[in-house]
Amino acid sequence: MLLNCRELTRYEVLAQDGAFGTVRDIVVHLPTWLVHAVIIDADGLLTHREVSVAPDEIGTLEFPSETLRLRKTTAEMEAEI
């Protein structure tokens, strides 16, 4: 299925145990058109942090609810920032 990457940049990102942030950007390997990484804005109350997520760390992409579910917990994602 083909999607416009701009549509994904507003998707909410959910870790296994709760909300984590929003999709900020998609990194694509142009020769193959494979997704190399998804950049997530893991915004807190006072700070904005970005984390790069590999495709194998993504669980599901849910179109009706506009959410991207990760295969990791919030604590596991926080450890990568």
Biopython code that builds the backbone (N, CA, C, O; Angstrom):
import numpy as np
from Bio.PDB.StructureBuilder import StructureBuilder

atoms = [
    (1, "MET", "N", (0.832, -1.168, 0.000)),
    (1, "MET", "CA", (0.000, 0.000, 0.000)),
    (1, "MET", "C", (0.883, 1.240, 0.000)),
    (1, "MET", "O", (1.853, 1.315, 0.754)),
    (2, "LEU", "N", (0.554, 2.199, -0.835)),
    (2, "LEU", "CA", (1.294, 3.452, -0.888)),
    (2, "LEU", "C", (0.576, 4.511, -0.070)),
    (2, "LEU", "O", (-0.646, 4.648, -0.123)),
    (3, "LEU", "N", (1.365, 5.252, 0.683)),
    (3, "LEU", "CA", (0.826, 6.347, 1.488)),
    (3, "LEU", "C", (1.651, 7.595, 1.255)),
    (3, "LEU", "O", (2.844, 7.516, 0.960)),
    (4, "ASN", "N", (1.026, 8.730, 1.386)),
    (4, "ASN", "CA", (1.726, 9.991, 1.352)),
    (4, "ASN", "C", (2.355, 10.195, 2.732)),
    (4, "ASN", "O", (1.648, 10.180, 3.739)),
    (5, "CYS", "N", (3.659, 10.384, 2.787)),
    (5, "CYS", "CA", (4.347, 10.529, 4.078)),
    (5, "CYS", "C", (3.844, 11.731, 4.861)),
    (5, "CYS", "O", (3.881, 11.720, 6.092)),
    (6, "ARG", "N", (3.377, 12.759, 4.179)),
    (6, "ARG", "CA", (2.841, 13.930, 4.882)),
    (6, "ARG", "C", (1.647, 13.556, 5.753)),
    (6, "ARG", "O", (1.455, 14.126, 6.827)),
    (7, "GLU", "N", (0.851, 12.607, 5.295)),
    (7, "GLU", "CA", (-0.307, 12.181, 6.081)),
    (7, "GLU", "C", (0.118, 11.542, 7.400)),
    (7, "GLU", "O", (-0.581, 11.665, 8.405)),
    (8, "LEU", "N", (1.254, 10.867, 7.396)),
    (8, "LEU", "CA", (1.719, 10.177, 8.608)),
    (8, "LEU", "C", (2.286, 11.123, 9.654)),
    (8, "LEU", "O", (2.351, 10.769, 10.831)),
    (9, "THR", "N", (2.700, 12.325, 9.245)),
    (9, "THR", "CA", (3.364, 13.227, 10.188)),
    (9, "THR", "C", (2.440, 13.766, 11.265)),
    (9, "THR", "O", (2.914, 14.416, 12.198)),
    (10, "ARG", "N", (1.185, 13.530, 11.175)),
    (10, "ARG", "CA", (0.284, 13.958, 12.246)),
    (10, "ARG", "C", (-0.173, 12.784, 13.128)),
    (10, "ARG", "O", (-0.939, 12.980, 14.071)),
    (11, "TYR", "N", (0.289, 11.582, 12.826)),
    (11, "TYR", "CA", (-0.150, 10.396, 13.566)),
    (11, "TYR", "C", (0.391, 10.412, 14.989)),
    (11, "TYR", "O", (1.536, 10.794, 15.229)),
    (12, "GLU", "N", (-0.450, 9.992, 15.928)),
    (12, "GLU", "CA", (-0.030, 9.838, 17.310)),
    (12, "GLU", "C", (0.771, 8.543, 17.432)),
    (12, "GLU", "O", (0.439, 7.537, 16.803)),
    (13, "VAL", "N", (1.826, 8.576, 18.246)),
    (13, "VAL", "CA", (2.653, 7.388, 18.467)),
    (13, "VAL", "C", (2.364, 6.846, 19.857)),
    (13, "VAL", "O", (2.436, 7.566, 20.854)),
    (14, "LEU", "N", (2.033, 5.550, 19.901)),
    (14, "LEU", "CA", (1.746, 4.886, 21.163)),
    (14, "LEU", "C", (2.779, 3.803, 21.419)),
    (14, "LEU", "O", (3.018, 2.945, 20.569)),
    (15, "ALA", "N", (3.394, 3.846, 22.605)),
    (15, "ALA", "CA", (4.251, 2.747, 23.042)),
    (15, "ALA", "C", (3.315, 1.673, 23.599)),
    (15, "ALA", "O", (2.103, 1.880, 23.656)),
    (16, "GLN", "N", (3.856, 0.549, 24.000)),
    (16, "GLN", "CA", (3.024, -0.535, 24.523)),
    (16, "GLN", "C", (2.257, -0.136, 25.777)),
    (16, "GLN", "O", (1.199, -0.693, 26.068)),
    (17, "ASP", "N", (2.796, 0.833, 26.519)),
    (17, "ASP", "CA", (2.158, 1.211, 27.778)),
    (17, "ASP", "C", (1.581, 2.623, 27.790)),
    (17, "ASP", "O", (1.248, 3.140, 28.857)),
    (18, "GLY", "N", (1.459, 3.253, 26.630)),
    (18, "GLY", "CA", (0.838, 4.581, 26.603)),
    (18, "GLY", "C", (1.378, 5.488, 25.519)),
    (18, "GLY", "O", (2.199, 5.079, 24.698)),
    (19, "ALA", "N", (0.907, 6.723, 25.526)),
    (19, "ALA", "CA", (1.286, 7.712, 24.508)),
    (19, "ALA", "C", (2.773, 8.041, 24.602)),
    (19, "ALA", "O", (3.347, 8.091, 25.690)),
    (20, "PHE", "N", (3.390, 8.266, 23.428)),
    (20, "PHE", "CA", (4.813, 8.593, 23.417)),
    (20, "PHE", "C", (5.113, 9.871, 22.652)),
    (20, "PHE", "O", (6.103, 10.535, 22.962)),
    (21, "GLY", "N", (4.311, 10.244, 21.675)),
    (21, "GLY", "CA", (4.578, 11.457, 20.912)),
    (21, "GLY", "C", (3.836, 11.447, 19.591)),
    (21, "GLY", "O", (2.775, 10.834, 19.469)),
    (22, "THR", "N", (4.404, 12.136, 18.591)),
    (22, "THR", "CA", (3.810, 12.187, 17.256)),
    (22, "THR", "C", (4.883, 11.954, 16.194)),
    (22, "THR", "O", (6.062, 12.230, 16.415)),
    (23, "VAL", "N", (4.462, 11.447, 15.055)),
    (23, "VAL", "CA", (5.391, 11.243, 13.941)),
    (23, "VAL", "C", (5.790, 12.612, 13.395)),
    (23, "VAL", "O", (4.934, 13.434, 13.066)),
    (24, "ARG", "N", (7.089, 12.845, 13.304)),
    (24, "ARG", "CA", (7.598, 14.125, 12.799)),
    (24, "ARG", "C", (8.060, 14.008, 11.355)),
    (24, "ARG", "O", (7.842, 14.923, 10.561)),
    (25, "ASP", "N", (8.699, 12.890, 11.000)),
    (25, "ASP", "CA", (9.255, 12.740, 9.657)),
    (25, "ASP", "C", (9.475, 11.267, 9.352)),
    (25, "ASP", "O", (9.491, 10.427, 10.252)),
    (26, "ILE", "N", (9.643, 10.969, 8.073)),
    (26, "ILE", "CA", (9.933, 9.619, 7.598)),
    (26, "ILE", "C", (11.221, 9.691, 6.792)),
    (26, "ILE", "O", (11.350, 10.541, 5.911)),
    (27, "VAL", "N", (12.172, 8.816, 7.080)),
    (27, "VAL", "CA", (13.428, 8.758, 6.323)),
    (27, "VAL", "C", (13.332, 7.573, 5.371)),
    (27, "VAL", "O", (13.162, 6.430, 5.796)),
    (28, "VAL", "N", (13.445, 7.864, 4.065)),
    (28, "VAL", "CA", (13.279, 6.845, 3.032)),
    (28, "VAL", "C", (14.587, 6.679, 2.270)),
    (28, "VAL", "O", (15.233, 7.667, 1.921)),
    (29, "HIS", "N", (14.978, 5.442, 2.012)),
    (29, "HIS", "CA", (16.133, 5.140, 1.166)),
    (29, "HIS", "C", (15.655, 5.254, -0.282)),
    (29, "HIS", "O", (14.952, 4.372, -0.775)),
    (30, "LEU", "N", (16.028, 6.320, -0.951)),
    (30, "LEU", "CA", (15.453, 6.634, -2.261)),
    (30, "LEU", "C", (15.651, 5.577, -3.346)),
    (30, "LEU", "O", (14.714, 5.320, -4.101)),
    (31, "PRO", "N", (16.823, 4.955, -3.459)),
    (31, "PRO", "CA", (16.957, 3.958, -4.531)),
    (31, "PRO", "C", (15.975, 2.790, -4.413)),
    (31, "PRO", "O", (15.535, 2.236, -5.421)),
    (32, "THR", "N", (15.635, 2.421, -3.177)),
    (32, "THR", "CA", (14.758, 1.261, -2.986)),
    (32, "THR", "C", (13.349, 1.645, -2.515)),
    (32, "THR", "O", (12.445, 0.810, -2.532)),
    (33, "TRP", "N", (13.160, 2.886, -2.099)),
    (33, "TRP", "CA", (11.894, 3.373, -1.558)),
    (33, "TRP", "C", (11.485, 2.639, -0.276)),
    (33, "TRP", "O", (10.301, 2.577, 0.054)),
    (34, "LEU", "N", (12.451, 2.091, 0.434)),
    (34, "LEU", "CA", (12.178, 1.447, 1.715)),
    (34, "LEU", "C", (12.302, 2.472, 2.839)),
    (34, "LEU", "O", (13.164, 3.350, 2.796)),
    (35, "VAL", "N", (11.444, 2.357, 3.835)),
    (35, "VAL", "CA", (11.520, 3.247, 4.990)),
    (35, "VAL", "C", (12.747, 2.852, 5.814)),
    (35, "VAL", "O", (12.892, 1.701, 6.226)),
    (36, "HIS", "N", (13.613, 3.816, 6.042)),
    (36, "HIS", "CA", (14.832, 3.581, 6.813)),
    (36, "HIS", "C", (14.579, 3.857, 8.300)),
    (36, "HIS", "O", (15.102, 3.156, 9.167)),
    (37, "ALA", "N", (13.760, 4.900, 8.587)),
    (37, "ALA", "CA", (13.475, 5.262, 9.978)),
    (37, "ALA", "C", (12.247, 6.168, 10.038)),
    (37, "ALA", "O", (11.880, 6.822, 9.062)),
    (38, "VAL", "N", (11.636, 6.185, 11.200)),
    (38, "VAL", "CA", (10.554, 7.118, 11.494)),
    (38, "VAL", "C", (11.056, 8.008, 12.623)),
    (38, "VAL", "O", (11.516, 7.519, 13.655)),
    (39, "ILE", "N", (10.965, 9.307, 12.419)),
    (39, "ILE", "CA", (11.402, 10.262, 13.439)),
    (39, "ILE", "C", (10.183, 10.645, 14.265)),
    (39, "ILE", "O", (9.162, 11.080, 13.734)),
    (40, "ILE", "N", (10.314, 10.472, 15.578)),
    (40, "ILE", "CA", (9.207, 10.739, 16.488)),
    (40, "ILE", "C", (9.549, 11.941, 17.361)),
    (40, "ILE", "O", (10.642, 12.023, 17.923)),
    (41, "ASP", "N", (8.611, 12.865, 17.466)),
    (41, "ASP", "CA", (8.734, 13.990, 18.378)),
    (41, "ASP", "C", (8.157, 13.541, 19.707)),
    (41, "ASP", "O", (6.941, 13.506, 19.894)),
    (42, "ALA", "N", (9.046, 13.198, 20.627)),
    (42, "ALA", "CA", (8.635, 12.703, 21.948)),
    (42, "ALA", "C", (8.538, 13.904, 22.875)),
    (42, "ALA", "O", (9.402, 14.123, 23.724)),
    (43, "ASP", "N", (7.478, 14.677, 22.701)),
    (43, "ASP", "CA", (7.373, 15.940, 23.414)),
    (43, "ASP", "C", (6.888, 15.751, 24.838)),
    (43, "ASP", "O", (5.893, 15.075, 25.102)),
    (44, "GLY", "N", (7.616, 16.363, 25.732)),
    (44, "GLY", "CA", (7.214, 16.391, 27.135)),
    (44, "GLY", "C", (6.594, 17.740, 27.433)),
    (44, "GLY", "O", (6.314, 18.513, 26.517)),
    (45, "LEU", "N", (6.378, 18.028, 28.692)),
    (45, "LEU", "CA", (5.765, 19.306, 29.047)),
    (45, "LEU", "C", (6.697, 20.486, 28.780)),
    (45, "LEU", "O", (6.246, 21.551, 28.360)),
    (46, "LEU", "N", (7.983, 20.301, 29.021)),
    (46, "LEU", "CA", (8.918, 21.410, 28.876)),
    (46, "LEU", "C", (9.929, 21.235, 27.749)),
    (46, "LEU", "O", (10.600, 22.197, 27.375)),
    (47, "THR", "N", (10.050, 20.050, 27.211)),
    (47, "THR", "CA", (11.083, 19.808, 26.207)),
    (47, "THR", "C", (10.503, 19.100, 24.993)),
    (47, "THR", "O", (9.471, 18.433, 25.068)),
    (48, "HIS", "N", (11.195, 19.265, 23.876)),
    (48, "HIS", "CA", (10.875, 18.526, 22.661)),
    (48, "HIS", "C", (12.103, 17.692, 22.322)),
    (48, "HIS", "O", (13.204, 18.217, 22.164)),
    (49, "ARG", "N", (11.896, 16.401, 22.215)),
    (49, "ARG", "CA", (12.999, 15.504, 21.904)),
    (49, "ARG", "C", (12.601, 14.668, 20.709)),
    (49, "ARG", "O", (11.433, 14.312, 20.552)),
    (50, "GLU", "N", (13.568, 14.357, 19.870)),
    (50, "GLU", "CA", (13.299, 13.512, 18.715)),
    (50, "GLU", "C", (14.051, 12.207, 18.865)),
    (50, "GLU", "O", (15.188, 12.169, 19.335)),
    (51, "VAL", "N", (13.387, 11.135, 18.453)),
    (51, "VAL", "CA", (14.004, 9.819, 18.494)),
    (51, "VAL", "C", (13.746, 9.140, 17.153)),
    (51, "VAL", "O", (12.660, 9.253, 16.584)),
    (52, "SER", "N", (14.749, 8.442, 16.664)),
    (52, "SER", "CA", (14.647, 7.705, 15.413)),
    (52, "SER", "C", (14.263, 6.265, 15.722)),
    (52, "SER", "O", (14.868, 5.616, 16.575)),
    (53, "VAL", "N", (13.240, 5.771, 15.010)),
    (53, "VAL", "CA", (12.744, 4.421, 15.238)),
    (53, "VAL", "C", (12.899, 3.617, 13.949)),
    (53, "VAL", "O", (12.459, 4.049, 12.884)),
    (54, "ALA", "N", (13.522, 2.454, 14.051)),
    (54, "ALA", "CA", (13.686, 1.570, 12.895)),
    (54, "ALA", "C", (12.351, 0.898, 12.562)),
    (54, "ALA", "O", (11.512, 0.723, 13.446)),
    (55, "PRO", "N", (12.148, 0.523, 11.307)),
    (55, "PRO", "CA", (10.892, -0.124, 10.917)),
    (55, "PRO", "C", (10.552, -1.377, 11.721)),
    (55, "PRO", "O", (9.375, -1.659, 11.944)),
    (56, "ASP", "N", (11.554, -2.130, 12.157)),
    (56, "ASP", "CA", (11.260, -3.352, 12.917)),
    (56, "ASP", "C", (10.784, -3.076, 14.346)),
    (56, "ASP", "O", (10.352, -3.997, 15.039)),
    (57, "GLU", "N", (10.860, -1.810, 14.794)),
    (57, "GLU", "CA", (10.361, -1.434, 16.110)),
    (57, "GLU", "C", (8.908, -0.970, 16.055)),
    (57, "GLU", "O", (8.300, -0.684, 17.086)),
    (58, "ILE", "N", (8.353, -0.899, 14.836)),
    (58, "ILE", "CA", (6.974, -0.459, 14.652)),
    (58, "ILE", "C", (6.069, -1.683, 14.652)),
    (58, "ILE", "O", (6.309, -2.654, 13.935)),
    (59, "GLY", "N", (5.031, -1.616, 15.466)),
    (59, "GLY", "CA", (4.076, -2.716, 15.534)),
    (59, "GLY", "C", (3.037, -2.603, 14.445)),
    (59, "GLY", "O", (3.059, -3.364, 13.477)),
    (60, "THR", "N", (2.120, -1.654, 14.594)),
    (60, "THR", "CA", (1.039, -1.491, 13.618)),
    (60, "THR", "C", (0.829, -0.017, 13.294)),
    (60, "THR", "O", (1.170, 0.871, 14.075)),
    (61, "LEU", "N", (0.264, 0.207, 12.134)),
    (61, "LEU", "CA", (-0.141, 1.526, 11.678)),
    (61, "LEU", "C", (-1.645, 1.467, 11.512)),
    (61, "LEU", "O", (-2.151, 0.734, 10.662)),
    (62, "GLU", "N", (-2.359, 2.230, 12.313)),
    (62, "GLU", "CA", (-3.814, 2.164, 12.327)),
    (62, "GLU", "C", (-4.388, 3.404, 11.643)),
    (62, "GLU", "O", (-4.275, 4.518, 12.153)),
    (63, "PHE", "N", (-4.999, 3.191, 10.489)),
    (63, "PHE", "CA", (-5.472, 4.303, 9.671)),
    (63, "PHE", "C", (-6.680, 5.037, 10.249)),
    (63, "PHE", "O", (-6.663, 6.267, 10.305)),
    (64, "PRO", "N", (-7.728, 4.330, 10.682)),
    (64, "PRO", "CA", (-8.906, 5.077, 11.162)),
    (64, "PRO", "C", (-8.598, 5.977, 12.363)),
    (64, "PRO", "O", (-9.095, 7.100, 12.444)),
    (65, "SER", "N", (-7.784, 5.482, 13.288)),
    (65, "SER", "CA", (-7.474, 6.256, 14.498)),
    (65, "SER", "C", (-6.216, 7.110, 14.344)),
    (65, "SER", "O", (-5.859, 7.856, 15.256)),
    (66, "GLU", "N", (-5.544, 7.005, 13.199)),
    (66, "GLU", "CA", (-4.312, 7.762, 12.913)),
    (66, "GLU", "C", (-3.282, 7.595, 14.027)),
    (66, "GLU", "O", (-2.785, 8.570, 14.592)),
    (67, "THR", "N", (-2.976, 6.335, 14.327)),
    (67, "THR", "CA", (-1.975, 6.028, 15.342)),
    (67, "THR", "C", (-0.944, 5.050, 14.804)),
    (67, "THR", "O", (-1.230, 4.213, 13.948)),
    (68, "LEU", "N", (0.259, 5.185, 15.331)),
    (68, "LEU", "CA", (1.355, 4.270, 15.034)),
    (68, "LEU", "C", (1.724, 3.617, 16.355)),
    (68, "LEU", "O", (2.094, 4.306, 17.306)),
    (69, "ARG", "N", (1.629, 2.311, 16.422)),
    (69, "ARG", "CA", (1.932, 1.587, 17.659)),
    (69, "ARG", "C", (3.338, 0.995, 17.577)),
    (69, "ARG", "O", (3.731, 0.406, 16.570)),
    (70, "LEU", "N", (4.076, 1.171, 18.664)),
    (70, "LEU", "CA", (5.442, 0.657, 18.748)),
    (70, "LEU", "C", (5.474, -0.686, 19.455)),
    (70, "LEU", "O", (4.533, -1.050, 20.159)),
    (71, "ARG", "N", (6.556, -1.416, 19.265)),
    (71, "ARG", "CA", (6.764, -2.699, 19.934)),
    (71, "ARG", "C", (7.553, -2.543, 21.228)),
    (71, "ARG", "O", (7.999, -3.532, 21.809)),
    (72, "LYS", "N", (7.724, -1.317, 21.674)),
    (72, "LYS", "CA", (8.502, -1.052, 22.888)),
    (72, "LYS", "C", (7.662, -0.267, 23.884)),
    (72, "LYS", "O", (6.659, 0.351, 23.526)),
    (73, "THR", "N", (8.091, -0.304, 25.141)),
    (73, "THR", "CA", (7.428, 0.476, 26.182)),
    (73, "THR", "C", (7.975, 1.900, 26.184)),
    (73, "THR", "O", (8.977, 2.205, 25.536)),
    (74, "THR", "N", (7.295, 2.750, 26.924)),
    (74, "THR", "CA", (7.747, 4.132, 27.041)),
    (74, "THR", "C", (9.148, 4.189, 27.669)),
    (74, "THR", "O", (9.990, 4.977, 27.239)),
    (75, "ALA", "N", (9.389, 3.366, 28.671)),
    (75, "ALA", "CA", (10.710, 3.343, 29.341)),
    (75, "ALA", "C", (11.804, 2.908, 28.369)),
    (75, "ALA", "O", (12.895, 3.478, 28.383)),
    (76, "GLU", "N", (11.539, 1.925, 27.539)),
    (76, "GLU", "CA", (12.525, 1.479, 26.552)),
    (76, "GLU", "C", (12.821, 2.593, 25.540)),
    (76, "GLU", "O", (13.968, 2.779, 25.132)),
    (77, "MET", "N", (11.788, 3.326, 25.144)),
    (77, "MET", "CA", (11.990, 4.438, 24.198)),
    (77, "MET", "C", (12.741, 5.586, 24.855)),
    (77, "MET", "O", (13.620, 6.187, 24.238)),
    (78, "GLU", "N", (12.402, 5.895, 26.104)),
    (78, "GLU", "CA", (13.090, 6.964, 26.830)),
    (78, "GLU", "C", (14.575, 6.675, 26.962)),
    (78, "GLU", "O", (15.389, 7.598, 26.939)),
    (79, "ALA", "N", (14.936, 5.407, 27.100)),
    (79, "ALA", "CA", (16.352, 5.021, 27.237)),
    (79, "ALA", "C", (17.137, 5.298, 25.965)),
    (79, "ALA", "O", (18.362, 5.412, 26.011)),
    (80, "GLU", "N", (16.453, 5.407, 24.829)),
    (80, "GLU", "CA", (17.127, 5.652, 23.551)),
    (80, "GLU", "C", (17.336, 7.130, 23.262)),
    (80, "GLU", "O", (18.057, 7.488, 22.331)),
    (81, "ILE", "N", (16.709, 7.986, 24.054)),
    (81, "ILE", "CA", (16.817, 9.439, 23.801)),
    (81, "ILE", "C", (18.089, 9.971, 24.406)),
    (81, "ILE", "O", (18.368, 11.166, 24.305)),
]
sb = StructureBuilder()
sb.init_structure("model")
sb.init_model(0)
sb.init_chain("A")
sb.init_seg("    ")
for serial, (resi, resn, name, xyz) in enumerate(atoms, 1):
    if name == "N":
        sb.init_residue(resn, " ", resi, " ")
    sb.init_atom(name, np.array(xyz, "f"), 0.0, 1.0, " ", f" {name:<3s}", serial, name[0])
structure = sb.get_structure()
